[in-house]
Amino acid sequence: MNINATLLAQAVWFGFFIWITMKYVWPYLQRAMAERQKQIADGLAAAERGKQDLVAAERRADEALNEARGRATEIIAQAEKRATQIVEEAKTAAKAEGERLLAAAKAEVAQEVSRVKEDLREQVASLAVAGAEKILRREIDVKVHAQMLSQLKQEL
């Protein structure tokens, strides 16, 4: 066998093998590679969308957290304002109640003073009558003395 003929036969068989591979095997390989390439591209796109979704979710979470903090601050401020208002209302109510009790006590004291003055007038009148009776044991006119005692009572 000649080396040139062998080399030539191997080259023909190699070309035939390449042609068979290109015609029957290569389309399946290209299709499989295209599908795999599409899967990889889809996976990369999904990963990118996932990153964007994660960033958006973090942004929304931060916004929600900030909003919740603002709302909490607002609620605390309202609660403090309401607490101050309740304290002021309690102070006002206590002051009004104190003033009412003071006015009632003053009225009661004034009434008691008036009663005591009246009792004192009665006692002074009776003492005056008793003293006058002892001094004037002789003649006592009840009408005149009663009128005099009334006038004395009025003056006291």
CORKA-V164603 format. One record per residue. PHI is phi as a letter, one per 20 degrees, with the letter a starting at -180 (none if undefined). D_CENTER is the distance of its C-alpha to the mean C-alpha in Angstrom with 2 decimals. Layout:
phi:PHI d_center:D_CENTER
phi:PHI d_center:D_CENTER
//
This chain:
phi:none d_center:104.33
phi:e d_center:103.69
phi:f d_center:100.52
phi:f d_center:100.12
phi:f d_center:100.31
phi:f d_center:97.80
phi:f d_center:95.48
phi:f d_center:95.94
phi:f d_center:95.36
phi:f d_center:92.18
phi:f d_center:90.95
phi:f d_center:91.69
phi:f d_center:89.93
phi:f d_center:86.97
phi:f d_center:86.78
phi:f d_center:87.11
phi:f d_center:84.34
phi:f d_center:82.08
phi:f d_center:82.93
phi:f d_center:82.12
phi:f d_center:78.90
phi:f d_center:77.93
phi:e d_center:78.87
phi:d d_center:77.45
phi:e d_center:75.06
phi:g d_center:73.48
phi:f d_center:71.74
phi:f d_center:69.97
phi:f d_center:68.93
phi:f d_center:67.72
phi:f d_center:65.76
phi:f d_center:64.18
phi:f d_center:63.39
phi:f d_center:61.90
phi:f d_center:59.72
phi:f d_center:58.64
phi:f d_center:58.00
phi:f d_center:55.91
phi:f d_center:53.92
phi:f d_center:53.34
phi:f d_center:52.31
phi:f d_center:49.94
phi:f d_center:48.46
phi:f d_center:48.05
phi:f d_center:46.45
phi:f d_center:44.10
phi:f d_center:43.25
phi:f d_center:42.57
phi:f d_center:40.38
phi:f d_center:38.57
phi:f d_center:38.02
phi:f d_center:36.74
phi:f d_center:34.46
phi:f d_center:33.19
phi:f d_center:32.55
phi:f d_center:30.81
phi:f d_center:28.70
phi:f d_center:27.77
phi:f d_center:26.90
phi:f d_center:24.74
phi:f d_center:23.06
phi:f d_center:22.45
phi:f d_center:21.10
phi:f d_center:18.76
phi:f d_center:17.65
phi:f d_center:17.21
phi:f d_center:15.28
phi:f d_center:12.97
phi:f d_center:12.66
phi:f d_center:12.07
phi:f d_center:9.36
phi:f d_center:7.70
phi:f d_center:8.51
phi:f d_center:7.30
phi:f d_center:3.63
phi:f d_center:4.61
phi:f d_center:6.72
phi:f d_center:5.11
phi:f d_center:3.88
phi:f d_center:7.38
phi:f d_center:8.88
phi:f d_center:8.26
phi:f d_center:9.59
phi:f d_center:12.37
phi:f d_center:13.09
phi:f d_center:13.47
phi:f d_center:15.66
phi:f d_center:17.64
phi:f d_center:18.14
phi:f d_center:19.33
phi:f d_center:21.58
phi:f d_center:22.97
phi:f d_center:23.60
phi:f d_center:25.22
phi:f d_center:27.30
phi:f d_center:28.40
phi:f d_center:29.29
phi:f d_center:31.16
phi:f d_center:33.01
phi:f d_center:33.89
phi:f d_center:35.17
phi:f d_center:37.05
phi:f d_center:38.61
phi:f d_center:39.59
phi:f d_center:41.06
phi:f d_center:42.94
phi:f d_center:44.28
phi:f d_center:45.33
phi:f d_center:46.99
phi:f d_center:48.72
phi:f d_center:49.94
phi:f d_center:51.15
phi:f d_center:52.90
phi:f d_center:54.54
phi:f d_center:55.71
phi:f d_center:57.00
phi:f d_center:58.84
phi:f d_center:60.40
phi:f d_center:61.45
phi:f d_center:62.82
phi:f d_center:64.75
phi:f d_center:66.22
phi:f d_center:67.24
phi:f d_center:68.70
phi:f d_center:70.56
phi:f d_center:71.95
phi:f d_center:72.91
phi:f d_center:74.55
phi:f d_center:76.45
phi:f d_center:77.51
phi:f d_center:78.62
phi:f d_center:80.43
phi:f d_center:82.01
phi:f d_center:83.34
phi:f d_center:84.62
phi:d d_center:86.11
phi:g d_center:87.27
phi:f d_center:90.06
phi:c d_center:88.82
phi:c d_center:85.29
phi:d d_center:84.38
phi:f d_center:81.20
phi:f d_center:80.25
phi:f d_center:80.69
phi:f d_center:78.89
phi:f d_center:75.96
phi:f d_center:75.62
phi:f d_center:75.82
phi:f d_center:73.22
phi:f d_center:70.83
phi:f d_center:71.32
phi:f d_center:70.77
phi:f d_center:67.60
phi:f d_center:66.31
phi:f d_center:67.09
phi:f d_center:65.28
//
